[in-house]
């Protein structure tokens, strides 16, 4: 009898171990991860599983890792493949023992795979893993660039009218154009969803007035609201154009120092229709770029004669 009791307790403990759920990993919004089963040390599909059918699904979970059933229909709630995650590629089919998932929204999720034997009977095995998705790291990088996005080798250069003929009677010495690139990453991966930020522009010059006009070079970028940039349409990198009035006169007194930077804590990505903001503790990882110096040309008068 004593042995039977011990065996019963051992069986109960064993079954409890099977159904117990432990948090398996914390990943971040925007990150993409490979999920796989039945692979050897070289990452190859195990021979005795080749030909089997796999079905991968993602379910909602609570803070304890238990599946969510908001509808009380006894079925676990599936996560949204549009707002909460997306499969990068195929998620169902023969030999699909590996999938890629990109997380689009914070929350708790259960990644499930069902494997069905290719042989008679079509019996299946289900496995689940609990993933907690956090806001992660949003890194905005800003750099002075050429119009094509290539690096600028010299941040200090002459104004765009330098060496050009200024017509007689003209006192307006034209404008200069400079370009800035902005790149959004989440945990070192390009963010391909919607995003944005607030910006600050500085135009230090001898006149004390700001003439800067900001325009978007990249498509799907909205700069219609002053100080704000909204990016849609799968652009992890965008380019903005800034045009300023030249300030002729002695150099360096009449030089222009031009910079376009993001307001510290405002960079965000859009996940599930809501804005996930940059955390204040993380903004030290943003790269805010360096300023252009636009060198002035002499304010030469019209030619006169006797």
C-alpha positions in Angstrom: 0.0 0.0 0.0 2.8 2.4 0.9 4.4 1.8 -2.5 1.1 2.4 -4.2 0.7 5.8 -2.4 4.2 6.8 -3.3 3.6 5.9 -6.9 0.3 7.9 -7.0 2.0 11.0 -5.6 4.8 10.6 -8.1 2.3 10.3 -11.0 0.5 13.4 -9.8 3.8 15.3 -9.6 4.8 14.1 -13.0 1.5 15.2 -14.6 1.7 18.6 -12.9 5.1 19.1 -14.4 3.7 18.5 -17.9 1.0 21.1 -17.6 2.9 23.7 -15.6 3.9 26.7 -17.6 7.0 28.7 -17.1 7.9 32.0 -18.9 10.4 31.0 -21.6 11.6 34.3 -22.9 11.2 38.0 -23.0 11.3 39.6 -26.4 10.6 43.1 -27.7 8.2 44.8 -29.9 9.6 45.0 -33.5 12.0 42.1 -33.0 11.9 39.0 -35.3 12.7 35.6 -33.9 13.0 32.1 -35.3 10.9 29.4 -33.6 11.7 25.8 -34.4 11.2 22.2 -33.4 12.9 18.9 -34.4 16.3 20.2 -35.4 19.7 18.7 -34.8 22.8 20.5 -33.6 23.4 21.8 -37.1 19.9 23.2 -37.4 18.8 20.5 -39.9 15.3 18.9 -39.8 15.5 15.6 -38.0 15.1 12.7 -40.5 12.3 10.9 -38.7 10.1 14.1 -38.8 10.6 14.8 -42.5 7.3 14.7 -44.4 5.2 15.7 -41.3 2.8 18.6 -41.4 3.2 21.5 -39.0 0.7 24.2 -38.0 2.0 27.2 -36.1 -0.4 29.5 -34.1 0.0 32.3 -31.6 -2.5 32.6 -28.7 -3.0 35.4 -26.2 -1.9 34.7 -22.6 -2.1 36.5 -19.2 0.7 37.6 -16.9 1.0 34.0 -15.6 1.3 32.5 -19.0 -2.1 30.9 -19.0 -4.1 31.1 -22.2 -6.9 33.8 -22.4 -10.5 33.0 -23.2 -12.4 36.3 -23.3 -15.4 34.8 -25.1 -16.0 32.1 -22.5 -16.4 29.6 -25.3 -13.8 27.2 -23.9 -11.5 28.0 -26.8 -8.2 29.8 -26.2 -8.1 33.3 -27.9 -5.9 33.6 -30.9 -3.6 36.7 -31.1 -4.1 39.0 -34.0 -1.8 38.4 -37.0 -2.4 41.9 -38.1 -1.9 44.0 -34.9 -0.1 41.8 -32.4 2.3 39.7 -34.5 3.0 38.5 -38.0 4.5 35.4 -39.5 7.4 36.2 -41.8 6.7 33.6 -44.4 4.7 30.4 -44.3 3.3 29.1 -41.0 1.5 25.9 -42.0 2.5 23.0 -44.3 4.7 20.0 -44.8 8.2 20.3 -43.2 7.5 23.8 -41.9 9.3 23.0 -38.6 10.8 26.5 -38.5 8.9 29.8 -38.6 9.8 33.5 -38.1 7.6 35.7 -36.0 7.8 39.5 -35.7 6.1 41.0 -32.6 4.0 44.0 -33.3 2.5 44.7 -29.9 3.5 44.3 -26.2 1.7 41.5 -24.3 1.9 37.9 -23.3 1.7 35.2 -25.9 1.8 31.4 -26.4 3.5 30.2 -29.6 2.1 26.8 -30.5 3.1 24.2 -33.0 1.0 21.1 -33.9 2.9 18.4 -35.7 1.0 15.6 -37.5 2.6 12.4 -38.6 2.6 11.7 -42.3 1.7 8.0 -41.8 -1.6 6.3 -41.2 -3.8 7.8 -38.5 -2.5 11.4 -38.7 -1.9 11.6 -35.0 -0.5 14.9 -33.7 1.6 16.4 -30.9 1.2 20.0 -29.6 3.9 22.1 -28.0 3.7 25.6 -26.6 6.1 28.3 -25.4 5.3 31.4 -23.4 6.7 34.7 -24.7 6.4 38.0 -22.9 6.8 40.9 -25.4 8.0 44.3 -23.9 8.4 47.8 -25.3 12.1 47.0 -25.8 14.6 49.4 -27.1 13.6 52.1 -29.7 16.7 53.6 -31.3 16.5 56.6 -33.6 19.6 57.6 -35.5 20.1 60.9 -37.2 22.8 61.7 -39.7 23.7 64.4 -42.2 23.5 62.9 -45.7 23.5 63.6 -49.4 20.1 63.5 -51.1 20.6 59.9 -52.0 21.2 58.9 -48.4 25.0 58.5 -48.7 27.2 59.8 -46.0 28.4 63.4 -46.0 32.2 63.6 -45.7 32.4 67.3 -44.9 29.9 68.9 -42.6 31.4 72.3 -43.2 30.9 73.6 -46.8 30.2 76.7 -48.8 26.6 77.9 -49.3 24.9 76.7 -52.5 25.3 80.1 -54.2 29.0 80.3 -53.7 30.8 80.9 -57.0 27.5 81.8 -58.8 26.8 85.1 -60.5 24.5 87.3 -58.4 22.6 89.5 -60.9 22.9 93.3 -60.8 20.5 94.9 -58.3 19.9 91.6 -56.4 20.5 91.7 -52.7 19.0 88.2 -52.0 21.9 85.7 -52.1 19.6 82.7 -52.5 19.2 79.6 -50.4 21.1 76.4 -49.4 19.7 72.9 -49.1 20.9 70.2 -46.7 19.6 66.7 -46.0 19.1 64.6 -42.8 18.5 60.9 -42.6 16.5 59.3 -39.8 16.6 55.5 -39.1 14.3 53.7 -36.6 15.4 50.4 -35.1 14.0 48.2 -32.4 16.7 46.1 -30.6 19.1 46.7 -33.6 16.5 45.6 -36.2 15.0 47.9 -38.8 11.4 48.8 -37.8 9.3 48.4 -40.9 6.0 49.5 -39.4 4.6 53.0 -38.8 6.6 55.4 -36.6 7.3 59.0 -35.9 8.9 61.6 -33.6 8.9 65.3 -32.7 11.8 67.3 -33.9 13.7 70.5 -33.1 15.5 72.6 -35.7 18.3 75.0 -35.0 19.5 77.6 -37.4 22.1 79.8 -35.8 23.0 82.7 -38.0 24.0 86.3 -37.9 20.4 87.6 -38.5 18.9 85.8 -35.5 15.9 84.8 -37.7 15.0 81.2 -38.7 14.2 80.6 -42.3 14.3 76.8 -42.3 11.7 74.9 -44.3 11.4 71.1 -43.7 10.2 68.9 -46.5 10.1 65.1 -46.9 12.2 63.4 -49.6 11.0 59.9 -48.8 7.4 58.9 -49.8 4.8 58.3 -47.1 6.3 60.8 -44.7 4.1 63.6 -43.3 5.7 66.8 -42.1 2.6 69.0 -42.5 2.5 69.7 -38.7 5.4 71.8 -37.6 7.8 69.9 -35.4 6.3 66.5 -36.1 7.2 63.7 -38.5 4.8 60.8 -39.2 6.2 57.8 -41.2 4.0 55.1 -42.8 4.5 52.6 -45.6 7.4 50.4 -44.6 10.3 52.9 -44.4 12.8 52.2 -41.6 14.9 55.0 -43.0 13.7 58.4 -44.2 15.3 61.5 -45.6 14.2 65.1 -44.8 15.2 68.2 -46.8 15.9 71.5 -45.1 16.1 74.8 -47.0 17.6 77.9 -45.4 18.2 81.5 -46.6 21.9 82.3 -47.1 23.4 85.0 -45.0 26.2 86.7 -47.0 28.9 88.5 -45.2 32.2 87.8 -43.4 33.0 84.3 -42.4 32.7 82.8 -39.8 30.5 85.7 -38.4 27.8 85.1 -41.0 28.1 81.3 -41.3 24.9 79.2 -40.5 25.0 76.3 -38.1 22.1 74.0 -39.1 20.8 71.0 -37.1 17.7 68.9 -37.1 17.3 66.7 -34.0 14.5 64.6 -32.4 13.0 65.8 -29.2 14.5 63.4 -26.6 11.6 61.1 -25.4 9.2 61.4 -28.4 10.3 58.8 -30.9 7.7 56.1 -31.1 6.5 53.1 -33.2 2.9 52.2 -33.9 1.8 48.8 -32.7 -1.8 47.6 -32.8 -3.0 51.1 -33.6 -1.4 52.7 -30.5 1.9 54.6 -30.2 4.6 52.8 -28.2 6.8 55.7 -27.0 10.6 55.7 -26.4 11.3 55.1 -22.7 13.2 57.9 -21.0 15.7 55.4 -19.7 16.5 54.3 -23.2 16.9 57.6 -25.1 20.6 57.7 -24.3 21.0 55.1 -27.1 19.6 57.5 -29.7 22.2 59.0 -32.1 21.2 62.6 -32.7 23.7 63.5 -35.3 25.9 66.5 -36.0 25.2 70.0 -37.4 26.0 71.4 -40.8 28.1 74.5 -41.0 27.1 76.5 -44.1 29.9 79.0 -44.9 29.0 82.5 -45.9 30.1 84.2 -49.1 31.2 87.9 -49.1 28.3 90.4 -49.4 29.8 91.9 -52.5 28.1 95.0 -53.8 27.1 95.7 -57.4 29.9 96.8 -59.7 30.1 100.5 -60.1 32.1 102.6 -62.5 33.2 106.2 -63.2 
